[in-house]
Amino acid sequence: FERQMSEFVEAVTQMQPFPGQERALLPGTLEWEHEREWSEVGIPVGPQHQTALEDAAREFDVAAPL
């Protein structure tokens, strides 16, 4: 099974991607890549969410996340 799955993954990565896409991916690949990156650099937070986190931190008198 493991050999077959490895062959399948390799075949997918060699496929021509859909127009407008850089590469062919399996489901979950982007999430896996994001998890690896964000575990090193932190999860990106947009301005609205950052403001909400700062407001909540002030309300509870704790340090806001950076």
Phi, psi and omega in degrees: 000315182298318178297316180297318180294320178298318178295319179297313179299316179299318179298318180296316182294341179268354181290153174287128182288163175298154177305135180088355179252149181278330184203158176274133184231154172272155176303136178093349182297312181298319180297318179297317179296317178297317180301315179297313182295312185291335176291339179265319187250352182097158181280128180292138181233127179288167184301320180294318179291323178299317178298317179298319178294320178295319177298315180295321179297317177297317182300321182260007177055050175232165179289137177285144176295147181275000000 
